[in-house]
Amino acid sequence: MVRGKSALASARGSTLTTSMRSRLAAIAVLAALGGGAGVARADGGPIMPLSQVQAGMSCTADTVVQGTTISSFDVQILGVVNQTTGQGARILISVSGPAVAASGIAEGFSGSPVYCPSSTGTMENIGAISEGVGQYGNNVGLVTPIQQMLGEQVYPPSSAPHTDFKTRPLLGPLTVAGLSPSLMALVEAAGQRSGRLVVAAPSGGVPDFAPQPLIPGAAVAASYSSGAVAMGAVGTVTYRDGNDVYMFGHELDAAGRRSLLLQDAYVYSVIDNPDPALEPSYKLANPGHTLGTITSDTPNAVIGVAGAPPGQIPVNVTAHDLDTGNTIVERTEVADETDVGFPLGTSLLDMVAPLAIGQEHNTELHFCDRYVGTGPAGDANANGPPEVSSGAANDVTTALSLLDSVQFASLHVTSVSADIDASRGLAEAAILAAKAPLKVKPGQLVTVHLKIQLYRSSIRTIALKVRIPTDARGLESLTIRGAPSLQSSGDEGGSLGSELSIVLGGGVPSSGPAPGSLAALRKEFAAIPIYDGVETRFGSRGGLKHAYRDPSLLITGRATVRFALPGKAHAKAKATANGGGFFGS
């Protein structure tokens, strides 16, 4: 993502277009005729200009602190402050009341509408609780004025500049459901590197609740995906104008035009951490039903349109347990932002699909490539996800990154599928030594015997054939190399971890030259699986050649065999070859 400082926030923060003024005036009149704040709030209600907000006003705010029920709490206006970071004025407040007594203002409260009495006694919307100030107890915060939120465009132009200001937004943590603890730890670490709080949704799935009306005060989510791997940020609805839903009071990713899932949410509880310098308080919540599309991600509001959902890319994973005969089928729907130009600089598919496919249930995988690991199985691996899980997920990440790099055409991914066969037991062996005849002739076909050690098992000998180069003379060395071991790679998330940090942090991935044609793309896809057999090379002649592959056993490690051939260096070879051509070399 290209980020640059912008006057977008300050320009919009204090200005309403003529059409916007007319619309708001009409809403205010209709609300007054309705004769009740409760009825008016369901459609947004009348608004109070920032110029009428005064220190000392006693107001109320609405949010959900448990389940789906909207609760109210007290708000005291402390004053109006000007931000120096470009996003315009903010209203300084303090909060009190049973709903916030335990936690104060927590992440996930962002968007909570604040209502203050006008000169006629009508409760009017002054804006959304949006930021904390880092104060112990969390009972002081900032409100984004409602005029700034409603001044944002529901469908901003694709050319809208990105922002580069820093705030302390109260955006609910990125909630992720459906991941094993080890993969979840990888996502949390990526979020930590990117300055974003990531939490696991409670196990067991979202409680069964009816779709909720997205009215001011209701819990709402802006989500990247749903289904088996669900990922979204929870906040609060501030204002509703017909089908247009305004929320958060600040940005999600500061990415402009979006196409994400607009969802309701269920709040389990508010987790209290009174010292925000250590850990923020936050709503433990889960996105629920998809009720529309998030269309705009701006400095002062995230905006969605209730109704039709956004385009989505299905990620289907079918895992066959070869030991028990069980089959697991999981489906994840990922928001498709192809048509809005990948606002984050990369597809959300790059982040979600590898996680969905990496859920391999702690067994060996066979998916386009062979993945074998010798580390602790599953979540016993304290250093990260199982090697086989990371290996499969990283291959998927590489493939999707290739698609993102394409510039010769507009490629639109329509689905991702993975068919996984998995079985328990580690079929891996390491090369101990190699043996071959010492004296050979150019062009001769020679048998090389490899002594291999099976993992925690017996020693075995295998034979492979190699052809002595026709131009070989004197002393020649043959390098024998097995397949790389996933355990030895020190992966700890590898390319998947990097991609998570890129997407969560809004960065732009660095990459090499992009494939310039469909044929080149096919070639690079075909090159993703590495050769998982034994390879050989004489001296420095060219590349490694495929020499031996066992479909049921991954052989790792390396060895060297020396040959003595007729020629100038024969005498020297005879003197040095004894230690190199036999077991124990």
N, C-alpha and C positions, 0 to 999 in steps of 0.2 A: 504494500500500500504506500502510495506517495503521500506524505504528510507535509503540510506547510502551514504557517501561521495565517490566520484568516480573520477578516473583519466581519465574517458572517454573523457571529453571535451578537456583537455590539450593534451591528446595523439592524438586525431584526429585533433585538431586545427591547427597543423603545419605540418601535414603529409598527403601526397596523395599516394595511392597505384600506382604501375606501370600501371595497367589497367586504373585507373582514369586519370593519367597523359596523357596516350595515347589518351583517349577519349576526354579530354579537348583540347589537341593539334589539334586533327582532327576537332573539332568544330571551333577552332580559324582559321584554314586554310580555311575551307568552308566559314566562315563568311567573311574572307578577299576576297575570290574569288567572293562572292556575291556583293561586291562593294558598300555597303550602310549600315550605322548603323541601320536605321529603319528596314531593312529586317533582319539583323543579330539579332536584339533584339527580334524579334518574336520567335526565337528559342534559346534565351539565349545570343548569341553573344560571342565574345572573352572575356576572363577574364584577370584581372591584378593581378599578385602576390602581396602579402602584401609588399614584399621587394621593390617594385617599387612605392609604395604609399608614397608621400612626402608632408610635410607641405607646404602650400601655393598654392597647386593645385586648379584650378577653375574647378568645375565639375557640373553635373546636376543630378537630381533624378526625378523619375516618380511615381505618385500615382493618385488615384481617389479622388477628393474632393467633387464632386457632380455628381449624376447619375451614368453613367458607362464610362464616357469619361476620358481618362488618361491625366493628366496635368503634366507639368514639372516645376521644380523650381531650384534655384541656390544653390549649395553646395560649401563651402570653407573647404579645409582640414586643420585642426589645428594641427594634429599630430597623432601619434600612442601611445596608452597607454596599459599597461599590467594589466589585472584584477587580483585581489588577491583571487578571489572566485573560481578559477578553470576552467573557461570556455574559457580561452585563451585570445589573444590580441584583442583589439577593436580600431577602427579608430575614433578619435574625430573630429567632424564636427560642422560647423554653417550653418544655412540655411537662405535664403531670397528669395524674389520674391512674386508676387501677390497671388500665390496659398497657401502660408503659412504666408502671412502678418498678417492675423487676429488672427490665432491660434498658429503659430509656429508648432513644431512637436507634433502631437496628437496621443493618443492611436488609433490604426487602421492604422497608417502609417508604422507599423512594416512590414518589407519585402520590402519596397520601394527600388528598385534597384538604386544604385549610379553609374554613368558612368564618368570616368575621361579619359583625352586624353593621349595616349601613346606617345612615342618618335616620332612615325611616324604620329601622329595626329588622329589615330583610337580611337574611344570612346570605352573603355573597362569597363566591369562590375567589380567593386571592392568589392561589397557586398551589404548587406541589412541594412537600418536604422532599429535599433532594440531596442534601449534603450534611455531613457531620463536621465538627470542628476539632475532633481529637481530644475532647475534654472527658475526664474521668466521670463515669456515671451516664454519659451519653444523653443528658437531658437538654442540651443546647444544640441547635442545628440551624440550617439555612433553608429557605423556601425560594424556589424559582417562581417569579411572578407569572400569573396566568397569561398575561398579554404576550410575554415572550414565548410561551409554549404554543399559544394559538397562532402566533405569527409565523411559525414554521410551516413549511409546505408538506402536504400529505404525500405528494409525488414530487420530490425535488428533482431538478435536472441531473442527468448523468454527469454533467461537467461541474457540479457543485464542488467547491474545494473542500479538502479535509481539514480538520482542526488539529491543533497541537498544544492544547492547554491542559494543565494538570489540576485536578480537583480531588476532593475526598468524597466521591459519590457513594450513596447508600444503596447502590444496586445490589439486589440479592445475589448471593454467591451463585456461581455456575453450578447447577445441580445436575449430577450425572447418575442415571439409573441403569442397571443391567450389567455392570462390570464386576469381574472378580476383584478381590482386594489387591492383588498384585498389579493388575492393569490400572485400577483406580489410583494406586500410589504413583504410577507413572504420570497420569493426568494431573494429579495434585502437584507433583513436582514441576511439571511444565507450567501450571498456573502460577506457582510460587515464583518461578523464574520470570514470568510475565507480569507479576504484580496483581494477579487475579485470584480471589478466593474460590476454590473448587471444593465441593463437598459431595459425599455419596448420599443418594436418596435412601431412606430406610428400605430394608429388604421387604419383600412381599408385595411390592407393587403399590400403586395408588389406591387408596380406599375407594369403594364404589360410591360415587356421588353424581348427582345430576349435573348436566352442563349449566354453568352459572351465567347470569346476565352480566355483561361487562359494563357495569355502572360505576360511577365514582366511588372509591373506597374498596372495590372488589379486588381480590388477588388476581394478578395477570402474569403471563409468562411470554417472553420472546424466546423462541426455541429454535435450535439448529436442527434437531432431529427428534423423532418419536419412535415408539415401538420397542424392540429388544434393547437397543442402546438409545436412551432418551437423554437429551442434553438441552438445558434452557436456563435462562435467568429470570427470577421471579421478582416482581415489584407490585405496584398498585396503580389502578386506574385513577386518573386525575379528573378527566373531563370527557364527556361524550357529546358529539354533535352529529345526530343521525347515525350513520354507520362509522363515522370517523372516531377513533378511540385514541385519546392522548394519555400518555403514561410516563412514569419515571422522573420527569423533570430534568433529565440529563441524557447523555448519549449512552448507547449500548457499546458500540465499537467506534463511534464517530466516523461512520462509513458512508453516510449519505443514503442513496437509493438502496433499498433492501427488498428481499423476498423471503421472509422467514415465517415460521408458524406463529400465529397469534392464538394463544391458548389461555384458558382459565387455569386455576391452580388450587391445590389443597395445602393448607398450612398446618403442619404437625404441632409446632411450638416455636417460641422465640428463644434462642440459645443466648444466655446472658454472659457477656464478658465485659465487666465494667471498665476495664482499662483498654481502650482502643489502641494504645501503643503496643500492646502485646498481641491481642487478637480482637477482631471486631465482634460485636454482637450481631446475630443474623437470624433471619427466619429460616427454619428448617422446613422446606416446602418442596412440592413436586408439581411440575406442569401436568395438566390434565387433558381436557378435550380441545381439539383444534377447532376454533370458531371463526377464523379469518386469516388475514395476511398482514404481517408487519411490512410496511411499505417505505418507512422513512426513519433514519437513524441520525438525529441532528443534535447540536450542542445543548438544546434546551428541552428536548422531548423526543421520545420514541413514539411513533405514530403508526397505528394499524387501521385496517378497514375490516369491520365485521362482515362475514358472509363467506365468499368462496375462499378455500384454502390456497396456498401457493403451490406452484409446481414442485414435485418431489421426485427424488430418485430412489427406487427401491434397492436395498442391499439384502440379498437373500443368501443365507448360509445354511447348508445342509451338512451335518456332521454324522458320520456313521461310526459307531463304536464296534470295531471288528471283534472285540472280545465278548461283549454281552449281546450283540445283535441290535442294540437300541439305536434309534435314529432321532436326532434332534434337529428341528427346523426352526430357524429364527429369522424374522423379517424386521428390518429397520428402514424407516423412511427418512431421507435426508433432504433438507430444503435445497432446492435447485436455484442457484443464483446466476446461472449462465446468462439469462436474458437481461440481467441488470449489470453485467460486466464484471462479475467477481469483485465486489467492493472491497474485500479483504486482501485482494491480490492473489488469492488462491481459492480453490473450491473447498467448500465445507466437507465435500466427499473425501478429501485428502485426510481429514482429521477423523471422521466418524467411521468410514468403511474399514480401515485397518483395525480399529478397535473392535468392530463387530466380528471381523474374521479372526482376530486374535483371541477370541473367546473359545479356546480349543479344549477346555475342560481337562487340562493337565495331562494330556496324552501326546504321543508322537503323531505328527501330522504328515500327510502326503498330499500336497496341494501345489501343483505346477512344479514344485521343487521338493526335495527331500529334506526334512528337518529333524535332526537328532541332537539331543543335548544330554550332558552328563551332570548338570547341576541338580539341586534339589527340585523335586517335582512341585508344580503348582505354587501355592502361596507359602510353602516352606522356604522358598528362595527369597532371602531377605534383601538381595541386591536388585530385585525387580521382577518382571514377569518371567515365566519359564522361557528357556532359550527357544523352544519350538514355537511358542506363541509369538515372541518377538521376531523370529525369522520369517514366519508367514506374514505378519503384519507389516514388516519392513519391505518385503517384496511387493505387497499391495501398495504401500506408500510410494515406492519407486515407480510403479506402473502409472499411478494416478498423477504423480508429478510430471511424468513424461507427457501425459495428455495436456496438463496445464501449460507446458512450455511450447506447445504447437502454435506456430504462427502462419503456416501456409494455408490453413483452412479453419473454419469455425466448427470445432468438434463438440457435440453436445452429448454428454454421457447420459444414457437413458436408463441404465440399470447396472448393478454389480452383483455377480453371483459367485459363490464359492462352494465347491463340493469337496468335503474333507473326509478322508478315510483315516481313522486313528486306531492305534492299538498300543497296549501297554508293553513295557519291556524295552530295554535299551540295546539295539542291535548296532553296536559300534566297536571297532577294534583299532589298535594303534600299531604302526609298523615298528618292530624292534630292530630288525637287521635284514640284510639282503645277501644272497649268495649267487654267484654265476661263474662259469669257466673263466680262467684268467687269460689264456691265449685264444684269440679268435682271429677271424679273417674279415676283410672288408666285404660287406654285403651278406654276411652270414646271419641266419636266423638263430637267435640264442634264447635259451630258456633261463629266466631269472626267478629264483625262489625267494619269496618274502616270508619272513617269520613275523607273525602278527599276534598280538595279545588281545583277546576278547575282553570287553569290559567286565571286570570282576569274575572272570571265568578262565578257560583254558587257553593254551597257546596252540596256534594252528599255522600250517604252512600252505601258501598258495603259490601258483606258478603263473607267470605272464611271459609272453613272447615279445622280443624286441629285435629289430633288424639293425645290424651294425652298418653305419653309413659307408657308402662305397668309397668315399674319399678319406676314410679314417686311417691315420698312421700313428705309430708310436703309442704313447700313453693316452688313453681316452677315458673320460669320466662320464658315467650315466647317472643323472639325478632322477630319483624316483620320489614323487610327491603324492600323498594322499589328499583327500578332500579336506577343506578347512572345517574345524570343529566349531559349532556355535558357542560352546562354552569358552573357547579360547579367544573369542572375538571381543570380550569385554563390552558387550552390546549395551546393556542397561537402557534399553529403549531405542537406541540407534536412530535411524532416520525417522521412525515414528515419533520418538521423543522430540526431535528437532522440529518436525512438522507441527506437533501439538503446541510447542512454544511459539512458532510462527503465527499460527491461527489465533491462539488465545491472546497473543501480544500485539496482533495487528501488523506484523512485520512482513517483509517481502522475501521469499526464499531466494537464495543465490543458486544459480544452476549453470551448467556448461552449455555448449552449443545445442540449440534445439534441433530436433529432426526436421529436415527440410522437405520431406515428401511422405506420402502414405507408406511407400515401400521402406523408407528409412525408419519410420515409426514401427512398422512390423518387425524390422530387424532388431531394433532396440528392445522391443517387448520380448522377442525370442531370446535375447541375451540376458534377461533378468535371472532365470534359473542358472546357477553355476553348475558346471560338470561335477558330479559327486562321486567320481571314480578315481582310479589311480592314473597319474600322468607321468610321462618320462620326457627327458631331453638330454641329448648328447652335447656336452660342453656348452657352448653359447650358440649352438645352431638353432636359429629360429625360435618358435614358440613351443610350448609343451604339447605333446601328442597324447591322445587318449590311448591307454594301454590295457586297462582292466576295470570292470565294474561289476559288483555283486548287488543285484536288486534288493537283497534281504540284509545286507551288511554294509555299513558305512565305514570305510577304512581311512584313518587319518595318520598324520606323521610323515616322516620322510627318511630317506636313506640314500647312500651313494655307493655305486659299484664302479670299479676300475678295470679296464681291459688293456691288454698288451697286444699290439698288432705289429706286423713287420714294418720296418721303416727306420728313420733316423733315430727316433727316441726309444728304440726297442731296449737297448742296454739299460738305460735309465729306468724304463718301466719295469724291467725284470728285478731291479734292485729295490723298487719301492712298492710294488703291487701286492706283495703278500699280505699286508695288513688291511688292504682295502677291498679285496674281492670276496671275502668270506664273512660268515656270521660274526658279529661283534664289531663290524666296521663302524 
